Amino acid sequence: MTWSEYFQDSNVQIAETAALLAAGATWRSLQAAVDNGFLIRARRGHYALPGTDVHLLEAVRLGGRLACVSAAAHAGVFALDNSFAHIHVHPTGSRLRAPHNRFELLTDRNRDGVELHWGRLLDSEAGTEYRVGLTDAIVQVFRCQEAKFAMAALDSALHQRLIGDEDVATIFAALPARFWALRPFVDARSDSGQETVLRCIVREAGYAFESQVSIAGVGRVDMVVEGCLVVEADSRKFHDGWSAHVRDRTRDCDLAALGYMTYRALYRDIIHNPARVVSAIAGLLAANRHYRTVIT
């Protein structure tokens, strides 16, 4: 059995020495595997394959668990700005190591951008040995990022059925009161994180809208704003290639025939330039004389 086969068959990303020895490895073979690049020694007694998620390695090396957006991304949930690791450390944790050097004790100077979360968890047994549970991760995202991005993570987890309604109640109960008003806007129907963020942008701009609307002859659209403008959250992941463009333009044509205007908001605008999105919506509504000067 190869090292890769062991990790795959055992369904692990981090293997401890005891388990590897029990499977037939020896101290000599482990050292040889590390020396020849077949294994990475993330921390004393902890091994991983080359290509293992770098943030997971940093968490193991440091002595904590993936947290916040890093835990969400590792679980397959929408996470904005996962460029550096977020790691949860037990409040009494000590002798922590630098995230990129297991031989150095952790200091403020060698954190290398890693964000540490020291708070107590709602459920320390949830998740895995190297990642906090999703409920705790989403609470951390609310405390760490803009609310609209946290809502996107929450919707994403619900949509994939990785958490349930009882978890939503737990999450909001753990958050400061300023977040409680957002609970009615949680929507498990969102197909993507940017769709949730787009919904937040439109709501904050004061426009009336309906989400996930089925239109006869066209199908489901992300939202209809002010009853006349179909707004959809574009994603390069699902819109590359000529056939995808033909499909989208055909939908736009069918919607136009039914009297709807259409606007496909780019991911980069939704996430990084929401004012541009609002300006585009305002311009289209004004052109169609559906703009309301008084929002009720």
C-alpha positions in Angstrom: 0.0 0.0 0.0 1.3 3.5 -0.9 1.1 6.5 1.4 -1.6 8.0 -0.8 -3.6 4.8 -0.7 -3.4 4.7 3.1 -4.7 8.3 3.4 -7.5 7.7 0.9 -8.5 4.4 2.4 -8.4 5.8 5.9 -10.3 9.0 4.8 -7.9 11.3 6.7 -5.9 14.3 5.7 -3.7 14.2 8.8 -2.3 10.9 10.1 -0.8 10.4 13.5 2.3 8.3 14.1 0.5 5.6 16.1 -2.0 5.0 13.3 0.7 4.8 10.7 2.8 2.4 12.8 -0.3 0.2 13.4 -0.8 0.1 9.6 2.7 -1.3 9.1 4.9 1.7 8.8 8.2 1.9 10.7 10.1 4.8 12.1 12.7 4.3 9.4 10.1 4.3 6.6 8.4 7.4 8.0 11.7 9.3 8.1 12.5 8.2 4.5 9.1 9.3 3.3 9.6 12.7 4.7 13.2 13.0 3.4 12.0 12.0 -0.1 9.0 14.2 -0.2 6.3 11.5 0.0 5.1 12.8 3.4 5.1 16.1 5.2 5.7 16.2 9.0 3.3 19.0 9.9 4.0 18.7 13.6 5.6 16.1 15.8 3.6 12.9 15.4 1.4 14.3 12.6 1.9 13.6 8.9 0.2 14.7 5.7 0.6 14.2 2.0 2.2 16.8 -0.3 -0.6 19.0 -1.6 -2.6 19.0 1.6 -4.4 22.3 2.1 -1.8 24.8 3.4 -4.2 26.3 5.9 -4.9 22.9 7.4 -1.1 22.3 7.7 -0.7 25.7 9.4 -3.5 24.8 11.9 -1.9 21.5 12.8 1.6 23.0 13.0 0.4 25.8 15.2 -1.5 23.5 17.5 -5.1 24.6 16.8 -8.0 23.9 14.5 -9.2 25.7 11.3 -11.8 28.3 12.3 -14.0 31.1 10.8 -13.7 31.4 7.0 -11.0 28.8 6.8 -13.2 26.2 8.5 -16.1 27.2 6.3 -14.1 26.9 3.1 -12.7 23.5 4.2 -16.2 22.3 4.7 -17.2 23.5 1.2 -19.2 26.6 2.4 -18.9 30.0 0.9 -16.1 32.0 2.4 -14.8 35.4 1.4 -11.1 36.1 1.6 -9.7 32.8 2.6 -6.2 34.0 1.6 -4.8 33.5 5.1 -5.6 31.0 7.8 -8.1 31.6 10.6 -7.2 29.2 13.5 -9.0 28.5 16.7 -6.8 28.0 19.7 -8.1 26.7 23.1 -8.2 29.5 25.6 -5.6 27.6 27.8 -3.5 26.7 24.8 0.3 26.9 25.3 3.6 26.1 23.6 2.0 27.0 20.3 4.2 26.8 17.2 4.8 29.2 14.3 2.4 28.3 11.4 5.3 27.8 9.0 7.9 26.4 11.2 7.2 23.7 13.8 10.5 24.3 15.5 9.7 27.9 16.5 7.4 28.9 19.3 4.6 31.2 18.2 5.2 34.9 18.6 3.5 38.1 17.3 6.4 38.3 14.8 6.1 34.9 13.2 2.3 34.6 12.8 2.7 35.4 9.1 -0.8 36.9 8.8 -2.6 34.0 10.6 -5.7 35.2 12.4 -6.1 33.5 15.8 -9.5 32.9 17.5 -9.2 32.3 21.2 -12.8 32.3 22.4 -14.7 29.3 23.8 -16.7 27.2 21.4 -20.4 26.5 21.5 -19.6 22.8 20.8 -16.0 21.8 21.1 -16.8 18.2 20.0 -18.2 19.3 16.7 -16.3 19.4 13.4 -13.1 17.3 13.3 -9.8 17.1 15.2 -8.5 19.8 12.9 -11.5 22.0 12.1 -14.2 23.5 14.4 -17.8 22.7 13.7 -19.8 24.7 11.2 -22.0 26.3 13.8 -19.0 27.8 15.6 -17.3 28.7 12.3 -20.3 30.7 11.2 -20.6 32.5 14.5 -16.9 33.4 14.1 -17.5 34.7 10.5 -20.3 37.0 11.8 -17.9 38.5 14.3 -15.0 38.7 11.8 -16.5 39.9 8.5 -19.2 42.1 7.1 -22.7 40.8 7.9 -23.6 40.2 4.3 -20.7 37.8 3.8 -21.6 36.0 7.0 -25.1 35.6 5.8 -23.7 34.2 2.5 -21.8 31.6 4.5 -24.9 30.7 6.6 -27.2 30.4 3.5 -24.5 28.3 1.8 -24.4 25.9 4.7 -28.2 25.6 4.9 -28.5 25.2 1.1 -26.1 22.2 1.3 -27.9 20.8 4.3 -24.7 20.9 6.4 -26.6 22.6 9.2 -30.3 22.8 10.1 -32.9 25.3 11.4 -31.9 24.4 15.0 -28.3 25.4 14.2 -29.5 28.7 12.9 -31.3 29.4 16.2 -28.1 28.5 18.0 -26.0 30.8 15.9 -28.1 33.8 16.4 -28.5 33.1 20.1 -24.7 33.3 20.3 -24.4 36.6 18.4 -24.7 40.1 19.8 -28.2 41.7 19.6 -27.2 43.9 16.6 -27.3 40.8 14.4 -30.7 39.5 15.4 -32.6 41.6 12.9 -31.0 39.5 10.1 -32.5 36.2 11.1 -35.7 36.6 9.0 -33.6 37.1 5.9 -31.8 33.8 6.1 -32.7 31.9 2.9 -31.6 28.3 2.2 -32.7 28.7 -1.4 -29.6 30.7 -2.4 -27.6 28.7 -4.9 -24.4 30.7 -4.3 -22.7 33.0 -1.8 -22.8 35.9 -4.3 -26.5 35.5 -4.7 -27.0 36.0 -0.9 -24.7 39.1 -1.0 -26.6 40.5 -4.0 -29.8 40.1 -2.1 -28.4 42.0 0.9 -27.2 44.8 -1.4 -30.6 45.2 -3.0 -32.4 45.1 0.4 -30.1 47.7 1.8 -30.7 49.9 -1.2 -34.4 49.9 -0.3 -35.8 48.2 -3.4 -38.7 45.8 -3.3 -37.8 42.3 -4.6 -38.7 38.7 -4.7 -36.1 35.9 -4.6 -36.0 32.7 -6.6 -38.9 33.5 -8.9 -40.2 31.0 -11.4 -41.2 32.7 -14.7 -43.3 30.6 -17.2 -41.3 29.8 -20.3 -38.0 30.9 -18.8 -37.5 29.1 -15.5 -36.2 30.3 -12.2 -34.4 33.6 -11.8 -32.4 34.9 -8.9 -34.6 37.8 -8.2 -37.2 40.2 -9.6 -36.7 43.8 -8.5 -39.7 46.2 -8.4 -41.7 43.7 -10.4 -40.0 44.5 -13.7 -36.2 43.9 -13.5 -34.7 40.5 -13.4 -31.3 40.6 -11.6 -29.1 37.6 -11.6 -25.7 36.9 -9.9 -23.2 35.9 -12.6 -20.4 33.6 -11.7 -17.5 32.8 -14.1 -17.6 29.3 -12.8 -21.0 28.7 -14.4 -20.8 31.1 -17.3 -17.6 30.3 -19.2 -17.9 29.1 -22.8 -19.9 30.1 -25.8 -22.8 27.6 -25.1 -23.3 29.2 -21.7 -23.4 32.7 -23.2 -26.0 31.5 -25.8 -28.1 30.1 -23.0 -28.0 33.3 -21.0 -28.7 35.5 -24.0 -31.6 33.3 -24.9 -33.1 33.6 -21.4 -32.6 37.4 -21.6 -34.5 37.5 -25.0 -37.3 35.4 -23.6 -37.6 37.7 -20.5 -37.6 40.8 -22.8 -40.5 39.3 -24.8 -42.4 39.0 -21.5 -41.7 42.7 -20.6 -38.8 42.2 -18.2 -35.5 44.0 -18.2 -32.4 42.0 -17.2 -29.2 42.7 -15.4 -26.4 40.2 -14.8 -24.3 41.4 -11.9 -20.7 40.3 -12.0 -19.1 38.6 -9.0 -16.4 41.2 -8.7 -19.0 44.0 -8.6 -21.3 42.1 -6.1 -18.4 41.4 -3.7 -16.1 44.4 -4.2 -18.2 47.2 -5.7 -21.8 47.1 -4.5 -22.3 50.8 -5.3 -21.8 49.9 -9.0 -24.6 47.2 -8.7 -27.0 49.7 -7.0 -26.2 52.3 -9.7 -27.0 49.9 -12.5 -30.3 48.8 -10.9 -31.3 52.5 -10.3 -30.4 53.4 -13.9 -32.5 50.6 -15.4 -35.5 51.2 -13.2 -35.3 55.0 -14.0 -35.2 54.2 -17.7 -38.3 52.1 -17.4 -40.0 54.7 -15.2 -40.4 52.2 -12.4 -38.1 54.0 -10.0 -39.8 54.9 -6.7 -38.7 58.2 -5.1 -40.4 57.2 -1.8 -39.5 53.8 -0.4 -42.2 52.4 2.0 
